Amino acid sequence: MPSVTHDDAPPLADLMPWSVAPPRLGRGWPTGPDAASLKARWDALLKADGPDREALFEPTRSRTPHTPVGQLPGQSSGTEKLIRASGPCPEPVRVLHAPFDEQWLIPDHRLIDTARPELWRVADEQQIFVVETPSETDGPHLLATSHLPLLRPGRVRPLYRRPGGTEPNLAPGLTEHLGARLGTAVRAPDVLAWIMAAVRRDLTVPLPEDVELWARGVELGHRLLWLMRRDGDRPKLPGGRRPYVRAPLPSRPLTLGYDRDEETLLLDEGRISPVPPEAWDFEAAGVGVLEQWFGARTAEAEPGTLSAIRPATWPQAWTSELLELITVLALLAELRPRQRELTVTASITATELGTAGVLPVPESSRRPASVFDHHEEGPEGQFALI
């Protein structure tokens, strides 16, 4: 990662001051790698009555089927107590369940212990959620996603404080000060790109005085963001390096291994290659990404629970997701040397930002913006104007 010649780099917590703890579900079954299983789990829950429904729900101190709770912002689930609920499953939404592992979630407030409504209110197509992934390894210190992140324990820092990509979550005056010092226009997405490329393990961010170095870092950061978010065109490795299924995967693979000499991923008798060692070795938050991804789809669930409702065989869609994940990890690994080359020798320090009045940020910048311009449905169908 980038090195600096001083220790006065501003903390990420000052550059992106509003942060939120990640949501806490309290139970695993409302999330899963395929949406159809979530709908089947919902149906099984609602077919059960009374004590059976309560047991399947897996109650906690924060949530039981009798807990009154309002609707999640932007969602259309019911608000009657879950013990009396009926009707179809709310349409599952995509979430980032673990590093580089996009799964599905039933977006129903009644199923979630701590949903963090302030994150749901600003989740839209323009939003980018930055997730801290503390680790002592060489893995990324930050992840970025277009989806609501469920990763714990790191903080979540949205790029925008309001829907529609408005009011960047940056220290007030930061973009203007950087633009004046660098002699170039600085936009909020460019600041985020630099942060993604240059952030250090202690989550401080050296800011350069050199506009050419800034431009290189911003270009690199936008590439990192694109690979992590996977929006738009899908990433591809050059021909000859693209991973393919060389031997068909079994209907239910149970073991995952790697042949380093052959650069081959082993799923029981199934074979995928070429898989670069850098993709197999890629870690985030101290855990091997490919192994964690595979384990989330094959780990045994307790019989009789809702989590045990899952695909009977390995879906083709998972194979496609796995091939893309291998590609993303390989391409991210290739960018690490460029990140290490971002050596900031002359910097814009936290002291300078303090003298310029950019730091410290006002306390209001650390709190959610007021984004309520509509009714949100409360418990039992009641509406409250917030």
Secondary structure, DSSP 8 states (H G I E B T S, - for coil): ---BSSS---BHHHHS---B---B-SSSTTEES-HHHHHHHHHHHHHS-HHHHHHHH---SS--TT------TT-----S-GGG--S-----EEEEEETTEEEEE---GGG-SB--HHHHHT-STT--EEEE---SSSS-SEEEESSEE---SS-EEESEEETTTEEESS-TTHHHHHHHHHTS---HHHHHHHHHHH--TTSB--EES-HHHHHHHHHHHHHHHHHHH--SS-----TTTS-EEEE---SS---EEEETTTTEEEETTEEEE---HHHHH-EETTEEHHHHHHHHHH----TTSGGG---SS--HHHHHHHHHHHHHHHHHHHHHHHHHT--BSSEE-HHHHHHTT-SS--GGGGS------SEEE-GGG-EEE-
